[in-house]
Amino acid sequence: MILDGTFLHRPKSIVVLMDGESNAIISGIYGISENSEKQLIEFLLPLKERGLFPRSCTVDGNPQAIRVLRTLWPDIIIQRCV
């Protein structure tokens, strides 16, 4: 899976989760801060509770996102994009 965020109107951002194989959008949300661990957990935890168990995730190196991913899925492989 791929997790990325972008700021449209600071301090709010769009955070999107995408299937890396099919390029399908798994989920997305506007109005959170991609730098907030609490908000990222609130976004990702319901997906985990519905059965999302990714093997790996590509991220841009955001330390908060990496921490949240490892908290929710301790065995996940993290790949940083360049």
Secondary structure as the mmCIF struct_conf table of DSSP 4:
data_model
#
loop_
_struct_conf.conf_type_id
_struct_conf.id
_struct_conf.beg_label_comp_id
_struct_conf.beg_label_asym_id
_struct_conf.beg_label_seq_id
_struct_conf.end_label_comp_id
_struct_conf.end_label_asym_id
_struct_conf.end_label_seq_id
STRN STRN1 ILE A 2 HIS A 9
TURN_TY1_P TURN_TY1_P1 ARG A 10 PRO A 11
STRN STRN2 LYS A 12 MET A 18
TURN_TY1_P TURN_TY1_P2 GLY A 20 SER A 22
STRN STRN3 ILE A 25 ILE A 32
TURN_TY1_P TURN_TY1_P3 GLU A 34 ASN A 35
HELX_RH_AL_P HELX_RH_AL_P1 GLU A 37 GLU A 49
TURN_TY1_P TURN_TY1_P4 ARG A 50 GLY A 51
BEND BEND1 ARG A 55 ARG A 55
STRN STRN4 SER A 56 VAL A 59
HELX_RH_AL_P HELX_RH_AL_P2 PRO A 63 LEU A 72
TURN_TY1_P TURN_TY1_P5 PRO A 74 ASP A 75
HELX_LH_PP_P HELX_LH_PP_P1 ILE A 76 ILE A 76
STRN STRN5 ILE A 77 ARG A 80
#
